[in-house]
């Protein structure tokens, strides 16, 4: 991007307050946390339901950002920077992107649909990049914000664009169409994703089809429901497995467990094509990609050779534990300039160490000459405070001198040969490489070795669920997020890093050692210890944690230590008991509490809290209200008699949804962050966070009359195919989940658990499932959900999640 502020003022019809309107802009930013913000960035202060980026402008000015598009100028920032004032900053971002798109006249492919958009986009990039310099949406940047950020990355060297558009409700696609303006449209599968945003399927199709209003051609699965919304000036190019009147009629034949042969009829001729997939979704996505190649009039031989080389798309960055106390950000399947910027932001948001290393391959399809490209990459490396760069590839080796503290290798094999000479310890490592460099081999070397069962944590889902609950809060209500019990079994430090990135107000842990672990991991957010033991008070003070005080004995013990250490105004949190009868000052002890604290400058009452016993149970609604009233009464008494202004909080996850009038100054979000709600209607709006996965270790067939497992609790009534999975009760799977009560999911099909769950293994029935040893197994996630498991086991989801053993590797991904 190469625009001046003057250009932007005219494009946005903005009011200008500042100096130097001739200043040049080379990047757009919406994230105040990104280390890539610079004096040449134009920052759009977006206002969302949960956040207002105007609050971070003063902080951005302090690090050198000078140019801002705002809806208003914060009082403290007036005359300190350059401001372009507009009515709506999101619309302004979209308007600037639409203008920028209009400057380029090469073909643009626009994709939408319920599923498959990102996969088709990545496959088209692979299939077309030998002949075009492609600009495409990085990762899944397909939203009202993601699309404009993708489009403003175009430069004059690109000659083909591939952008995806995602919507969740009506009146969204029209805005994206103005930005993308595709010449070629691709409609993928229409499924149930985001159904809640539409009144019916027809409304959803109509809304999605707006992306193709001015397209020259539309590629789509033939359907009368779709065709009624195709513009009469748009050429329809359809495919079908069933309708022989489609432009391309396809029949499929699965020739092995890993390969499918497609026979397709096109312009009166018959052709055959092999693809390395057998699942329905991949086959449909491959056919969409095929039609794009046919539209571009590729030779049949070229189509066949390239389509045979399609690959599973890795659509996520994974955060993994590495050797020698390292943390790994695994993005080992792509290497382009835009996705590097994203990966560096993820590295910073999940960084646990002072030292940061980037292992980087040659970068492809940037649109820049190599000299300019690697100068830009070097600038990114500096802005993100990377300590060491390891370059792998012929081209990056040529530009080694652009980087400080850089070593290079010609290829991955050379790096591996020298691996033992390299020191990797106590650092965060971003592994970022193009597929052809096979960086998965490097990941294998650096990854901590554990068994094949993993708990995958979707950080995007965590962010979504956090924002879902924040949207329920009244203005200025703070939020504490509970990360106790190892983040409800999901992983405390990594989740705390994400929450710090989202600037939540407080973290909550149960015991001091949990808080100490977070502080040692670099967490700077205030951390409240909800169940501190008096023996931990010295450590709490040493590490700057904030204790909950729930008894006179505990208060006197803490005050004694605090006075010995000559503390002044050390933050404490006073808990009152309003009916839970677990911990807290009861009403008859509040006067003595007040007397003890009055005039005491050693501590400061940072907050007053209580805990609700029945916030999720409509049958005890009146009791919950009585707790709220008593909390208000007791906390008000403490506040008035001590003359203080603490934070007050009583609501947990269920309380946030069910007692909005009792939000006070802060709420405490717990299990809801992890995608679990006690309300079935609310559950539909939360995203699954944790997926416990394993693999099939072995498959055997047993005859009728044979048994499976300890105690012969399963006896085969017929010939039965049995798969053994390496996970058991030592990993946290209840023995009660065995003997036909529970199931796992393999190839999207239920496989009942046979016999008893063993310490390290369980066995399942795969009679009706076409599976192989090494195939993935879902223990819980989308199916079965932890809520379903809890219901069948007569327990609660908390117990399922927190029972997962620490020996199960956690993998965090975006």
PECORTA-V726915 format. One record per residue. PHI is phi in radians with two decimals (* if undefined). PSI is psi as a letter, one per 20 degrees, with the letter a starting at -180 (* if undefined). NEAR is the number of other C-alpha atoms within 10 Angstrom. Layout:
phi/psi/near
PHI/PSI/NEAR
PHI/PSI/NEAR
This chain:
phi/psi/near
*/p/14
-2.51/n/9
-2.20/q/14
-1.79/r/16
-1.01/h/22
-1.01/g/15
-1.00/g/17
-1.17/h/19
-0.99/g/19
-1.20/g/10
-1.08/g/15
-1.62/i/21
0.92/l/14
-1.59/q/19
-1.42/p/15
-1.87/p/16
-2.30/o/14
2.76/a/15
-2.23/r/14
1.01/l/10
-1.18/i/16
-1.48/i/11
-1.05/q/15
-1.61/q/19
-2.01/p/19
-2.06/i/14
-2.74/q/19
-1.93/p/19
-2.37/q/18
-2.25/i/20
-1.99/o/16
-1.16/i/19
-1.49/i/17
-1.22/p/19
-1.33/i/18
-1.51/i/21
-1.11/p/24
-2.57/a/21
-1.16/i/18
-1.81/j/17
-1.51/q/20
-1.90/o/25
-1.65/p/26
-1.67/o/24
-1.49/n/25
-1.35/q/21
-2.00/o/16
-2.04/a/11
-1.16/i/12
-2.06/i/15
-2.75/q/15
-2.33/o/11
-1.19/i/16
-1.03/h/20
-1.16/i/13
-1.84/j/14
-1.14/g/23
-1.06/g/17
-1.11/g/13
-1.18/h/19
-1.04/h/18
-1.16/h/10
-1.82/j/12
1.88/i/14
-1.26/p/21
-2.07/i/23
-2.13/p/26
-2.39/p/26
-1.76/p/30
-2.35/r/26
-1.58/h/21
-2.71/q/15
-1.69/o/19
-0.99/p/13
-0.98/g/8
-1.26/i/9
-1.88/i/15
-0.99/p/13
1.19/j/12
-1.74/i/13
-2.76/a/18
-1.70/p/23
-2.19/p/27
-1.89/o/24
-1.64/p/21
-2.28/r/19
-1.26/g/15
-2.43/o/15
-1.24/h/22
-1.15/g/22
-1.08/h/16
-1.16/g/23
-1.06/g/24
-1.13/h/24
-1.14/g/18
-1.14/g/20
-1.12/g/22
-1.10/g/22
-1.08/g/16
-1.08/g/20
-1.03/h/20
-1.18/i/12
-1.37/i/11
-2.08/q/15
-2.22/j/10
-1.50/r/13
-1.10/p/14
-2.15/p/23
-1.68/p/24
-1.93/p/27
-2.06/p/28
-2.58/r/27
2.58/r/22
-1.44/h/20
-2.43/q/18
1.58/i/20
-1.05/g/23
-1.19/h/23
-1.12/g/22
-1.09/h/25
-1.03/g/27
-1.19/h/24
-1.17/g/23
-1.12/h/22
-1.05/g/21
-1.11/g/16
-1.25/h/22
-1.78/i/18
-1.13/h/15
-1.08/h/10
-2.04/i/9
-2.37/q/15
-1.64/o/19
-1.64/p/23
-1.90/p/26
-2.46/r/27
-1.03/p/24
-1.29/p/27
0.87/c/22
-1.97/l/19
-1.35/m/19
-2.20/j/23
-1.66/a/18
-1.07/h/20
-1.68/g/16
-1.12/h/19
-1.10/g/25
-1.07/h/27
-1.14/h/23
-1.19/g/25
-1.21/h/23
-1.27/i/20
-1.51/i/23
-1.08/q/22
-2.33/r/17
-1.18/i/11
-1.48/i/15
-1.29/q/19
-2.34/j/18
-2.75/p/21
-2.08/q/24
-2.32/o/25
-2.22/p/26
-1.82/q/29
-2.23/p/25
-2.07/p/23
-2.32/q/21
-2.15/i/18
-2.81/a/17
-1.29/r/15
1.13/k/12
-1.96/h/18
-1.18/h/24
-1.00/h/16
-1.19/h/18
-1.27/h/27
-1.08/h/22
-1.14/h/20
-1.49/g/25
-1.39/g/27
0.79/m/22
-1.25/q/26
-1.46/h/20
-2.09/p/23
-1.84/q/31
-2.27/o/29
-1.82/o/25
-1.59/b/23
-1.00/p/18
-1.82/o/17
-2.18/b/12
-1.64/i/11
-1.03/p/12
1.06/k/14
-0.98/h/15
-1.13/i/12
-1.52/i/13
-2.29/q/15
-1.31/h/11
-2.84/r/10
-1.12/h/14
-1.07/g/12
-1.11/h/15
-1.13/g/23
-1.06/g/19
-1.02/g/17
-1.16/g/20
-1.14/h/28
-1.18/i/25
-1.12/h/21
-1.08/h/28
-1.84/j/28
-0.94/h/21
-2.03/j/20
-1.24/q/23
-1.36/h/15
-2.52/q/21
-2.17/p/27
-1.73/p/22
-2.78/q/23
-1.29/p/24
-1.01/p/22
-2.89/p/13
-1.11/h/8
-1.13/h/12
-1.47/g/17
-1.13/h/15
-1.23/i/12
-1.92/j/17
-1.42/p/20
-1.01/p/18
-1.12/i/11
-1.57/i/11
-1.74/p/17
-1.27/p/15
-1.53/p/19
-2.27/n/20
-1.88/r/21
-2.40/q/27
-2.81/q/20
-1.62/i/16
-2.08/h/11
-1.67/o/15
-1.27/i/13
-1.46/i/11
-1.10/q/20
-1.08/h/20
-2.25/o/25
-1.72/p/19
-2.09/p/21
-2.10/q/13
-2.17/q/16
-2.44/o/12
-1.31/o/16
-1.70/i/12
-2.83/a/11
-1.27/i/13
-2.28/j/11
-2.58/q/16
-2.22/p/20
-1.77/p/19
-1.85/p/19
-1.90/p/17
-2.30/q/21
-1.76/p/17
-2.53/p/16
0.93/l/7
1.38/j/8
-2.08/q/7
-1.95/p/12
-2.32/r/12
-2.20/q/14
-2.57/p/18
-1.84/p/19
-2.26/q/23
-1.50/l/21
-2.51/q/21
-2.21/i/18
-1.37/q/14
-1.02/g/9
-1.09/g/14
-1.15/h/18
-1.13/g/18
-1.09/g/19
-1.14/h/20
-1.15/h/22
-1.15/g/24
-1.01/g/24
-1.15/h/25
-1.00/g/22
-1.16/h/20
-1.13/g/21
-1.13/h/19
-1.13/h/15
-1.08/h/13
-1.38/j/10
1.07/l/10
-1.24/q/14
-1.11/q/10
-1.00/h/13
-1.13/h/10
-1.15/g/11
-1.01/g/17
-1.10/g/17
-1.17/h/14
-1.36/h/14
-1.14/h/22
-1.14/i/15
-1.74/j/13
-1.04/q/17
-2.45/q/16
-1.08/p/11
-1.58/p/13
-1.53/o/15
-1.72/j/17
-2.50/q/17
-1.64/p/26
-1.98/p/22
-1.81/o/27
-2.25/q/24
-1.37/p/21
-1.97/r/23
-1.17/q/16
0.92/l/14
1.09/k/14
-1.76/q/21
-2.05/p/27
-1.99/p/29
-1.79/o/26
-1.66/o/25
-2.27/l/26
-1.54/j/27
-2.14/j/20
-2.65/q/25
-2.58/n/23
-2.43/r/20
-1.10/g/22
-1.16/g/18
-1.25/h/16
-1.12/g/22
-1.05/g/19
-1.15/g/14
-1.09/h/20
-1.15/h/24
-1.14/g/18
-1.13/g/21
-0.97/g/26
-1.20/g/21
-1.18/h/18
-1.90/j/23
-1.18/p/24
-1.99/i/22
-2.32/r/18
-1.23/h/12
-1.69/p/16
-2.27/p/22
-2.10/q/21
-2.07/p/22
-1.77/o/20
-2.30/p/24
-1.56/r/32
-0.90/q/20
-1.83/p/21
-1.95/q/18
0.95/k/20
-1.40/h/21
1.51/i/20
-1.83/q/17
-1.05/q/10
-0.97/g/16
-1.05/g/11
-1.23/g/12
-1.05/g/17
-1.27/h/22
-1.17/g/14
-1.16/g/15
-1.10/g/17
-1.06/h/20
-1.13/g/15
-1.07/g/19
-1.07/g/23
-1.17/g/15
-1.12/h/15
-1.61/j/19
0.98/l/17
-1.40/p/23
-1.44/h/16
-2.57/p/18
-2.08/p/22
-2.00/o/20
-1.66/p/28
-2.27/o/24
2.47/q/19
-1.11/g/14
-1.29/g/15
-1.12/h/21
-1.11/h/20
-1.17/h/15
-1.91/k/18
-0.94/h/18
-1.22/i/12
-1.17/h/17
-1.92/q/19
-1.55/q/14
0.87/m/12
-2.22/p/18
-2.12/q/15
-2.31/q/21
-2.34/q/18
-1.21/h/17
-2.74/r/17
-1.13/h/20
-1.05/h/16
-1.16/g/13
-1.05/g/18
-1.09/h/15
-1.13/h/9
-1.81/j/11
-1.02/g/14
-1.13/h/9
-1.48/i/9
-1.63/q/9
-1.76/o/8
-2.16/o/17
-2.83/q/15
0.87/l/17
-2.64/r/20
-1.72/p/28
-2.18/p/28
-1.65/p/30
-1.91/o/27
-2.32/o/29
-2.55/q/28
-1.18/q/18
-0.96/h/15
-1.13/i/12
-1.52/i/22
0.92/l/16
-1.22/i/25
-1.05/h/17
-1.19/h/14
-1.23/g/19
-1.02/g/19
-1.03/h/11
-1.16/h/14
-1.58/i/21
-1.32/q/18
-1.11/p/18
-1.48/o/12
-2.42/r/11
-1.34/r/12
-1.32/i/17
-1.48/p/22
-2.37/q/20
-1.86/o/25
-1.56/p/21
-1.97/o/25
-1.51/o/22
-1.19/h/21
-1.10/g/17
-1.15/h/20
-1.03/g/24
-1.07/g/19
-1.08/g/19
-1.15/h/22
-1.03/g/24
-1.19/h/17
-1.04/g/18
-1.32/h/19
-1.11/h/21
-1.17/i/14
-1.52/i/15
-1.52/q/20
-1.27/q/15
-0.96/q/12
1.27/j/9
-1.33/p/17
-1.41/r/20
-2.36/p/22
-1.80/p/21
-1.99/p/25
-1.46/p/27
-2.14/k/28
-1.22/r/21
0.92/l/18
1.01/l/18
1.06/l/24
0.92/k/22
1.50/i/22
-1.63/i/27
2.10/o/20
-1.24/g/20
-1.16/g/23
-1.10/h/27
-1.22/h/20
-1.06/h/25
-1.05/g/22
-1.11/g/19
-1.16/h/23
-1.12/h/19
-1.05/h/17
-1.50/j/15
1.02/l/13
-1.17/r/18
-1.51/h/16
-2.57/q/20
-1.98/q/24
-2.13/p/23
-2.23/r/26
-1.50/g/19
-2.20/q/19
-1.05/h/25
-1.10/h/15
-1.13/g/20
-1.18/h/29
-1.08/g/20
-1.05/g/14
-1.19/g/24
-1.11/g/18
-1.13/h/13
-1.44/j/16
1.73/j/16
-1.24/p/20
-1.87/i/14
-1.07/q/19
-1.12/p/19
-2.15/p/28
-1.70/p/26
-1.74/o/25
-1.44/h/21
-2.40/m/15
-1.33/p/21
-1.55/q/15
-1.04/h/16
-1.20/i/11
-1.74/j/15
-1.06/g/20
-1.10/g/14
-1.16/h/14
-1.02/g/23
-1.15/g/18
-1.02/h/10
-1.69/j/16
1.21/k/18
-1.49/r/23
-2.17/o/23
-1.45/q/29
-1.44/p/26
-1.92/p/27
-2.20/j/24
-2.66/q/19
-1.12/h/16
-1.05/g/10
-1.14/h/16
-1.12/g/18
-1.11/h/15
-1.12/g/14
-1.22/g/23
-1.07/h/19
-1.07/g/13
-1.17/g/15
-1.10/h/19
-1.19/h/13
-1.06/h/9
-1.63/j/12
0.98/l/9
-1.34/q/14
-2.29/p/13
1.00/l/13
-1.23/p/18
-1.23/p/19
-2.26/r/21
-2.19/p/23
-1.63/p/23
-1.81/p/24
-1.94/q/27
-1.60/o/21
-1.97/j/27
2.40/i/21
-1.22/h/15
0.98/l/13
-2.04/f/10
-2.40/q/18
2.31/q/22
-1.26/p/22
-1.44/r/17
-0.98/h/14
-1.35/i/8
-1.91/i/13
-1.13/h/18
-1.07/g/15
-1.19/h/12
-1.02/g/18
-1.08/g/15
-1.08/h/13
-1.19/h/14
-1.49/h/18
-1.09/p/13
1.35/j/9
-1.56/o/13
-1.71/i/12
-1.16/h/18
-2.15/r/18
-2.22/p/16
-1.32/o/21
-1.31/h/19
-2.67/r/20
-2.14/p/25
-2.45/r/24
-2.56/r/27
-2.27/p/25
-1.51/q/22
-1.62/h/17
-2.39/k/19
-1.15/i/24
-1.80/j/21
-2.09/o/14
-1.13/h/11
-1.23/i/10
-2.08/k/12
-1.06/g/15
-1.12/h/11
-1.11/g/17
-1.06/g/23
-1.11/h/16
-1.15/h/13
-1.12/g/23
-1.10/g/23
-1.11/g/13
-1.15/h/18
-1.07/g/27
-1.03/g/19
-1.13/g/12
-1.20/g/19
-1.15/h/22
-1.12/h/16
-1.10/g/15
-1.09/g/23
-1.10/g/16
-1.18/g/10
-1.35/h/12
-1.66/i/16
1.13/l/10
-2.10/r/14
-2.29/m/14
-1.40/r/18
-1.37/p/18
-1.96/p/26
-2.70/p/27
-2.40/h/25
-1.48/p/25
-1.74/a/27
-0.96/g/22
-1.12/h/21
-1.12/h/22
-1.00/g/24
-1.44/h/19
-1.76/i/17
-2.39/m/17
-1.07/h/13
-1.29/i/12
-1.96/k/20
-1.26/h/24
0.85/c/17
-1.79/i/18
-2.75/q/25
-2.19/r/27
-2.06/o/23
-1.64/p/24
-2.11/d/22
-1.06/h/21
-1.08/h/24
-1.02/h/27
-1.61/j/28
1.54/k/23
-2.14/p/24
-2.28/q/21
-1.41/i/17
-1.73/o/13
-1.07/h/9
-1.19/g/9
-1.16/h/13
-0.98/h/15
-1.10/h/12
-1.68/i/15
-1.70/q/21
-1.80/q/21
-1.15/p/22
-1.75/g/24
-1.84/p/27
-2.16/o/23
-1.54/o/20
-2.17/q/21
-2.51/a/22
-2.39/r/22
-1.46/o/21
-1.38/g/17
-2.69/q/14
-2.15/p/19
-2.44/q/11
-2.00/p/13
-2.00/q/15
-1.42/r/13
-0.96/p/12
1.72/i/11
-1.38/q/14
-2.02/r/17
-2.26/p/18
1.42/r/17
-1.04/q/11
1.26/j/9
0.90/l/13
-1.31/i/15
-2.04/p/19
-2.06/p/16
-1.24/p/17
-1.55/i/11
-2.65/r/11
-1.01/p/13
-2.31/p/19
-1.59/p/17
-2.07/p/21
-1.93/p/24
-1.80/p/20
-2.01/p/26
-1.42/m/19
-2.64/q/25
-2.65/a/19
-1.23/h/20
-1.21/i/19
-1.60/i/18
1.95/j/20
-1.52/o/23
-1.06/p/20
-1.11/h/19
-1.19/i/14
-1.42/i/20
-1.55/a/23
0.99/l/19
1.44/i/17
-1.23/g/15
-1.90/r/22
-2.64/r/24
-2.07/r/23
-2.03/p/21
-2.28/p/20
0.93/l/14
1.11/k/11
-2.19/q/16
-1.31/p/19
-2.20/o/23
-1.17/q/18
-1.36/p/24
-1.75/p/28
1.19/a/24
-1.37/q/25
-1.25/p/24
-1.54/r/19
-1.06/g/16
-2.14/j/14
-2.59/q/18
-2.50/q/23
-2.07/q/30
-2.32/q/29
-1.52/o/21
-2.10/k/23
-0.94/g/14
-1.77/j/11
-2.03/p/14
-1.46/n/10
-2.36/r/16
-2.27/q/14
-1.06/p/14
1.72/i/14
-1.19/q/12
-1.21/q/19
-2.30/p/20
-1.68/o/23
-1.45/g/26
-2.67/r/22
2.79/d/19
-1.25/h/15
-2.77/o/18
-1.28/q/17
-1.45/r/17
-1.15/h/24
-1.16/g/22
-1.13/g/15
-1.04/g/21
-1.08/g/17
-1.11/g/12
-1.20/h/14
-1.67/j/17
1.00/l/9
-2.41/b/12
-2.17/q/16
-1.00/h/22
-0.92/g/18
-1.16/h/14
-1.08/g/20
-1.19/g/23
-1.34/i/17
-1.43/i/18
-1.15/p/21
-1.10/q/15
-1.20/i/15
-1.33/i/13
-1.39/p/20
-1.16/p/22
-1.70/p/22
-2.11/p/21
-1.78/p/27
-2.53/q/20
-2.14/*/16
